[in-house]
Amino acid sequence: MKKYLFLVVFCLFVLSCDKKSKVESAVAAIPMEVKVVRFDKIFFETPPQDLEKVKKEFPFFFPLGNDNSVWLNKMQDPIWRELYTEVQKKYADFEPVKDELETLFKQIKYYFPQTQTPKVITIISEMDYKNKVIYADSLVIVSLELYLGKDHKFYQFPNYLKQNFEQRQIAPDVVSSFAGRKIAPIIDKDLLSQMIYHGKQLYLKDLLLPNYSDAEKMGYTSEQIVWCQENESYMWRYFIEKEMLYSSDQKLVPRFINPAPFSKFYLEIDNDSPGQVGAWLGWQIVRSYAKNNELPIADLLKTNAKEIFIKSKYKPKK
């Protein structure tokens, strides 16, 4: 019996590796050339008398109603100039990031063949950490001032946010923004729907960022991933016993879904826990669903939360 089980497991492993190898080969064969426009350099290196030329070329960065004096002051303001200098120090050579993005866009092209490869435009903005990357149909806009490294002197943010202000987080943030365009919006207001929505986003990172760690996909430290793995069964039992899965109490979203320094079980474990554990659990449910149900990723992203949960056969690891 043991011998038979071993053979079954071994065959499944070989089939899985063969499938992965075919995907990797197909992705590698996709031609890809990403155009990068360094608007941050264009803006801050343009002579004031040539501002109108820049506005004509990039009208979407210059909202109507703002006098030219606003932009001229920004060009010459000492604080903005210092920030620009820091960005140039970090990203004088943008090729490593471009290479990462080309690899990512190949993955996107493989799984979503109709998707247009966007132009990448780098900017220096207002440190809006909720919109570090914006993925539009034909453009990806990256705010480089938010990827200078978590210990940069300019950052006056809590650690749980700063830990993701790293160059390595650019590609995961691109996927997060892309996912918002592909995942069916949340209709039901219960916690389970929130968990599955964010779980879909993270599962999409599994496919599009195969060489990234779970910590990088989640925006955690490696220690925070280990904490979730070690406490998975306990967290799941807590959600079940408190009857939270189908609760529409919107206070549960900031407690377990939104970025936060820790999750709020209102127990001693709170201080050791990372934020967003509900999203992490949702990820495990979606992974289990994908493992037990073969369907294209586009269809999975449209499947409703309750169906995913029921058909996932999810059981927390003990």
C-alpha positions in Angstrom: 0.0 0.0 0.0 2.8 2.4 1.0 4.6 1.5 -2.2 1.5 2.3 -4.3 1.0 5.7 -2.6 4.6 6.6 -3.2 4.2 5.8 -6.9 1.1 8.0 -7.1 2.8 10.9 -5.3 5.9 10.5 -7.5 3.9 10.5 -10.7 1.9 13.6 -9.6 5.2 15.3 -8.8 6.7 14.5 -12.2 3.6 15.7 -14.0 3.6 18.9 -12.0 7.3 19.5 -12.9 6.6 18.8 -16.5 3.7 21.2 -16.6 5.8 23.9 -14.9 8.6 23.4 -17.4 6.3 23.8 -20.4 4.9 27.0 -19.0 8.4 28.4 -18.3 9.5 27.5 -21.9 6.4 29.1 -23.4 6.8 32.3 -21.3 10.5 32.5 -22.2 9.6 32.3 -25.9 7.3 35.4 -25.8 9.0 38.4 -27.4 9.0 41.4 -25.1 10.4 44.9 -25.2 9.2 47.3 -22.6 9.5 51.0 -23.2 10.4 53.0 -20.1 10.0 56.8 -20.0 11.8 58.5 -17.1 9.4 61.4 -16.6 11.0 62.1 -13.3 14.2 63.0 -15.1 12.4 64.8 -17.9 10.5 67.1 -15.5 13.4 68.0 -13.2 16.0 68.4 -15.9 13.8 70.5 -18.2 14.7 74.3 -18.3 11.8 76.4 -17.0 11.3 78.0 -20.4 10.6 74.6 -22.0 7.8 73.6 -19.5 5.1 74.0 -22.2 6.8 71.3 -24.3 6.7 68.9 -21.4 3.0 69.7 -20.7 2.2 69.1 -24.3 3.9 65.7 -24.4 2.5 64.6 -21.0 -0.8 66.3 -20.5 -2.1 63.7 -18.0 0.5 64.8 -15.4 -0.7 68.5 -15.6 -4.3 68.9 -14.4 -6.2 71.8 -15.7 -6.6 74.7 -13.3 -3.0 74.8 -12.1 -1.0 77.8 -13.0 2.5 77.2 -14.5 3.9 78.8 -11.3 2.9 75.6 -9.5 5.1 73.4 -11.7 8.0 75.9 -11.9 8.1 76.1 -8.1 8.2 72.4 -7.9 11.1 72.2 -10.4 13.1 74.6 -8.3 12.0 73.8 -4.8 15.0 72.6 -2.7 13.1 69.7 -1.0 11.8 68.4 -4.3 15.3 68.8 -5.8 16.8 66.8 -3.0 14.2 64.0 -3.4 15.0 64.0 -7.1 18.7 63.6 -6.4 18.0 60.7 -4.1 15.9 58.9 -6.7 18.6 59.4 -9.3 21.2 57.9 -6.9 19.1 54.8 -6.5 17.8 54.5 -10.1 20.6 55.9 -12.2 20.6 52.5 -13.9 17.0 51.4 -14.4 17.9 48.3 -16.4 17.5 45.8 -13.5 14.0 47.0 -12.9 13.2 47.0 -16.6 14.4 43.4 -16.8 12.1 42.4 -13.9 9.2 44.2 -15.6 9.8 42.6 -18.9 9.8 39.1 -17.3 6.5 40.1 -15.5 4.9 41.3 -18.7 5.8 38.1 -20.4 4.0 36.2 -17.7 1.0 38.5 -18.1 1.0 38.0 -21.9 1.0 34.2 -21.4 -1.9 34.1 -19.0 -3.8 37.0 -20.5 -2.9 37.0 -24.3 -5.2 39.9 -25.1 -3.5 42.3 -22.7 -1.6 45.1 -24.3 2.0 45.5 -23.1 2.0 48.9 -21.4 4.6 51.7 -21.5 6.3 52.3 -18.1 6.5 55.8 -16.9 8.5 56.7 -13.8 7.6 59.7 -11.7 8.3 61.5 -8.4 5.0 62.2 -6.7 3.6 63.1 -3.3 4.5 59.8 -1.5 1.0 58.4 -1.8 1.8 55.0 -0.4 -1.7 53.7 -1.4 -1.0 54.4 -5.1 2.7 53.4 -5.5 1.9 52.0 -8.9 -1.0 52.7 -11.2 -1.7 50.2 -14.0 -3.9 51.7 -16.8 -4.6 50.1 -20.2 -1.5 51.3 -22.0 0.5 52.8 -19.1 2.1 51.7 -15.9 3.1 54.7 -13.7 5.6 54.0 -11.0 6.3 56.5 -8.2 10.0 55.9 -7.6 10.2 58.0 -4.4 8.4 55.2 -2.6 11.1 52.6 -3.5 14.3 54.1 -2.1 14.7 51.5 0.6 12.9 51.0 3.9 15.6 52.9 5.9 15.7 56.0 3.8 15.9 59.2 5.8 12.9 60.7 4.0 10.4 58.1 5.2 8.3 59.2 8.1 6.1 56.1 8.0 5.4 53.2 10.3 7.5 50.1 9.8 4.7 47.9 8.4 4.5 50.3 5.5 8.2 51.1 5.1 9.2 47.5 4.9 7.7 47.5 1.4 9.4 50.7 0.1 12.0 48.5 -1.6 13.0 48.1 -5.2 12.0 44.4 -5.1 8.4 45.5 -4.4 7.9 47.3 -7.7 6.8 44.2 -9.6 4.5 42.9 -6.8 2.9 46.3 -6.7 2.4 46.3 -10.5 0.6 42.9 -10.1 -1.6 44.3 -7.3 -2.7 47.2 -9.5 -3.2 44.9 -12.5 -5.2 42.5 -10.4 -7.7 45.2 -9.6 -8.6 45.3 -13.3 -9.0 41.5 -13.6 -10.7 40.4 -10.4 -14.5 40.6 -10.2 -15.4 43.3 -7.7 -16.7 42.4 -4.3 -20.5 42.3 -4.2 -21.1 40.6 -0.8 -19.9 42.4 2.2 -19.0 39.5 4.4 -15.5 38.8 5.6 -15.1 35.6 3.5 -15.7 37.7 0.3 -13.0 40.1 1.4 -10.6 37.2 2.2 -11.2 35.5 -1.2 -10.8 38.8 -3.1 -7.4 39.4 -1.7 -6.6 35.7 -1.9 -7.2 35.9 -5.7 -4.8 38.9 -5.9 -2.1 36.9 -4.1 -2.7 33.8 -6.1 -2.3 35.9 -9.3 1.2 36.8 -7.9 1.9 33.1 -7.6 1.5 32.8 -11.3 2.9 36.1 -12.5 5.9 36.2 -10.1 7.0 32.6 -9.8 10.5 33.6 -8.7 9.3 35.8 -5.8 9.0 34.5 -2.2 5.7 34.4 -0.4 7.0 37.2 1.8 7.6 39.4 -1.2 4.2 38.6 -2.7 2.4 39.4 0.6 4.6 42.3 1.6 5.6 40.5 4.8 9.0 39.7 6.4 10.0 36.1 6.2 9.3 35.9 10.0 5.8 37.1 9.5 5.2 34.4 6.9 6.5 31.8 9.3 4.2 33.2 12.0 1.1 32.7 9.7 2.2 29.2 8.8 2.7 28.2 12.4 -0.6 29.7 13.5 -2.8 28.9 10.5 -4.9 26.3 12.2 -5.4 28.5 15.3 -6.4 31.5 13.2 -8.9 29.5 11.2 -10.4 28.0 14.3 -10.8 31.5 15.8 -12.6 32.7 12.6 -14.9 29.7 12.7 -15.7 29.8 16.5 -16.4 33.6 16.4 -18.6 33.0 13.3 -16.8 35.7 11.4 -16.7 34.2 7.8 -20.2 35.2 6.9 -20.3 38.3 9.1 -20.9 41.6 7.4 -19.4 43.6 10.3 -17.2 46.1 8.4 -15.0 46.5 11.5 -13.5 43.1 10.6 -11.9 44.5 7.4 -9.4 46.8 9.2 -8.9 44.1 11.8 -7.9 41.3 9.4 -7.7 42.6 5.8 -6.2 46.0 5.5 -2.5 46.8 6.0 -1.8 47.3 9.7 1.1 46.8 12.2 -0.7 43.7 13.6 -4.1 41.9 13.3 -6.6 42.4 16.0 -7.8 39.2 17.6 -7.9 41.1 20.9 -5.7 38.4 22.4 -2.1 38.1 23.6 -1.0 37.0 20.1 -1.9 40.4 18.6 1.5 41.9 19.1 3.2 38.9 17.5 0.9 38.8 14.5 1.3 40.6 11.2 -1.5 42.6 9.7 -3.7 41.2 6.9 -3.9 37.7 8.2 -7.4 37.4 6.7 -5.9 38.1 3.3 -3.2 35.5 3.9 -5.8 32.9 4.9 -7.8 33.8 1.8 -4.7 33.1 -0.3 -4.4 29.6 1.1 -8.1 29.0 0.3 -7.7 30.1 -3.3 -4.5 28.0 -3.6 -6.4 25.0 -2.4 -9.2 25.7 -4.9 -6.8 26.0 -7.8 -5.2 22.7 -6.8 -8.5 20.9 -6.7 -10.2 22.6 -9.7 -8.5 23.0 -13.1 -9.7 26.1 -14.8 -8.1 29.1 -16.6 -7.0 31.9 -14.3 -9.3 34.4 -16.0 -12.3 32.1 -14.9 -10.9 31.6 -11.4 -10.7 35.4 -10.9 -14.4 35.7 -11.9 -15.6 32.8 -9.6 -17.6 34.0 -6.6 -16.1 33.6 -3.1 -18.6 31.1 -1.7 -18.1 28.7 -4.7 -14.3 29.0 -4.3 -14.6 28.3 -0.5 -16.9 25.3 -0.9 -14.9 23.7 -3.7 -11.5 24.5 -2.3 -11.7 21.7 0.3 -9.5 23.9 2.3 -8.1 22.5 5.5 -5.5 24.5 7.5 -2.1 22.9 8.0 -1.6 21.7 11.5 
